[in-house]
């Protein structure tokens, strides 16, 4: 199913369990970010996600209005009531990626619903580092869209050695928003969608590997990029 966050019972169930199980530590950390300054409270990670045990981290630009803001669900989720989230869920399903093994995040984790500035992307670097520090089993980072890619590169400028030591693969591709995928050129649109499928297919292979040699800086797919948008 898609867009289940528009169902109050489903949303209330996720909300009541936001401090339980694998997402508790991350959501407590999100509370700390919310109390830090006047930027507001970032959306939580829903209990249906992988939390600290997740194998994949999926980074987009910033929380959309169906996640943050006064009318948002309060969660980053493929079940939010918007087409980008629904499309993301479809791509995950096609790739065989279980959302219970994923943590969603944003290059700028606070709600602004606009393209983050360089300063805002820089403000997102330390929270991302702290989040990755909570994810002991992390194998792959998916970077969706141009802004997220800029934020990830700012992160790598300071933390490339850490990512290499942990043997984490990163894959850059398009965002699943209508804006990122819209083009009058049918072939170009198919290529953009293929980029997302390729990135998620590679991520799924990494996640399904029977063992993962963390700390091996010779991972051949470590530098793979499949396009951004």
Residue, then its C-alpha position, 0 to 999 in steps of 0.5 A: x500500500x502507499x500513502x498510508x500516513x494519510x490514515x490517522x490510525x496508521x499515523x497515530x500508531x507510528x507516532x506512539x511507537x517512535x521511541x521504541x525498538x530500532x528507531x528510538x536512538x535516532x528519534x531521540x537524536x532528532x529531538x536533540x536537533x529540534x531543541x538546538x536552535x530556531x530551525x524547528x524540529x526535523x521529522x522523525x524516522x517511522x518505526x517501520x524503518x530500519x533504525x540503528x540496524x538499517x543497512x541503507x541510508x537514503x538521503x534526499x534534499x529536505x523534508x517536504x510539506x507532507x513530512x514537515x511543516x504544520x500539515x506534515x505527518x511528522x515522519x520521513x516516510x515512503x508512506x507520506x501522502x505525496x507522489x514523490x514518496x509513493x514513487x520512492x516506495x515503488x522504486x524500492x519495491x522494484x529493487x527488492x529493498x525492504x524498507x525495514x532495512x532503510x533509514x530516510x534522511x535529508x541533506x538539510x534535515x529541518x523543514x524549509x521546503x526549498x533548495x538549501x543554501x550552501x550554509x544550510x547544507x553545511x549545517x547538515x554535515x554534523x547531524x549526518x555524521x552523528x546519524x551515521x555514527x548510530x548506524x553500525x551496520x550501514x553498508x550503502x548510502x543512496x543520494x537522491x538529487x542535485x542538492x542532496x549530492x552537494x550536501x553529500x560532497x560537503x560531508x565527504x570533504x570532512x569525513x571521507x576517511x571515515x566512510x572509507x574505513x567503514x567500507x560504505x558504498x555511495x550511489x548518486x542518482x535522481x530524486x523521485x519528484x515529478x520535477x526531477x523526472x519531468x522532461x519533454x524528451x521521453x528517452x531522457x525521462x526513461x534514462x533518469x528512471x533507469x538511473x534510479x533503478x540501477x542505483x537501487x539495484x546496486x544498493x540491493x546487491x550490496x545489502x544482500x551480500x552475505x558478509x560485508x568487509x567493513x574497512x576495506x577501502x578497495x571496494x570497487x563500487x565505492x565511487x560509483x555514481x549513476x547520475x543526479x538530478 
